[in-house]
Amino acid sequence: MFLLFLPITLCWISCGGNKEEENDAPYRFNGNTVYVNPNHVVAEKIETTQVTVEEYSREIITAGSIQPITTQYAYIAPPFAGRITKSHVSIGQTVKENTPLFEIISSDFMETQKEFYQAQSERELALKDMKRKEDLFQNGVASEKELEEAINLLKIAEKEYENARAALNIFHVNPDEMVLGQPMVIRSPIAGNVIENNVVTGLYLKDDAEPVAIVANISQVWVVAQVKEKDLRYIHDDSELKIQLAAYPDKELRGKVFHIDEAVDEETRSVRVLSICDNKDELLKLGMYVTIHFHESPSPHLVIPEKALLQDEKMTFVFVQTAPHTYVKTPVEVEVTKDGKAIIEGGLEKGQTIISAGGYYLK
């Protein structure tokens, strides 16, 4: 009889002991669901809050460089071969549009002058001949055909004259004030600063010579950023951006997106984004590297306290309350954490109750 009741007694003692241990445990897991013992001190350490929605502007941070706006940047080189006879500018000088930069003596330019004077002379002769034929025709001496030929020759001469005059105008030469053999004056096509000057008096320049000066207007510049494919959806035309400079860490400049390239760089898998930035103080130097912060237009996002986030070997998660003292381990997608808050991209819904503090006791 003793041997018969001994196992039953041991089983009763054992079961009673497990039940007492279970009642004393702070919590127990069943899969991803955890049941917290309301009588245990751990329950007092757990705090809860609700998932809320706040306006959030997504931020994309990338590197960029400062480049000139192409229409405000000019390489200066003479259109003809020739020798520099005079320089009018120095590096750093501010110039206006059509400001003289330097002068050259060029045989090619002299030929262009001669072509103009020849076209001018032929036009005058054709005009005189047409008037003479017109007078003869009115007096019955010349035929109508002769008059028509004279008119056609005048039209051709006038066209040649207009072309020769336009060629000089391109070089900012006024034909009415021109003197044959005069030096050709090379002028600035834009207003700006002379940022490079290699003009040397007496230097002979070939017709394919490299530019000897550069004029640039850097009151506005392009900020060129390389944006990864995955972030491109958050950037649009006229999106605002902030620019940080290593040279001036306390300065913060702003700009707007001007253009987004249509092609992806196959090596970097990024897209070039051009932005215009005011640079009246000329803090931004051409070629300078900068840090660019793009900001998406604010939109509603789920927000929870940052301390509610927990991490295991596989995922980031929170505990969602489903009943009193009952919580489910729920994976979440975190966009960013900032100022003690976490912006949630997925995994939660507005109004859900989560553990905001003390969740690490349940890991």
Buried (B, 14 or more C-beta within 10 A) or exposed (E): EEEEEEEEEEEEEEEEEEEEEEEEEBBEEEEEBBBBBEEBEBBEBBBBBEBEEEEBEBBBEBEBBBBBBEEBBBEBBBBBBBBBBBBBBEEEBEBEEEBBBBBBBBEBBBEBBEBBEEBBEBBEEBBEBBEEBBEBBEEEEBEEEBBEBBBEBBEEBBEBBEEBBEBBEEBBBEBEEEEEEBBBBBBBBBBBBBBBBEBEEEBEBEEEEEBBBBBBBBBBBBBBBBBEEEBBEBBEEEBBBBBBBEEEEEEEBEBEBBEBBEEBEEEEEBBBBBBBBEBEEEBBEBEBEBBBBBBBEEEEBBBBBBBBBBEEEEEBBBBBBEEEBBBBBBBBEBBEBEEEBBBBEEBBEEEBBBBBBBBEBBE
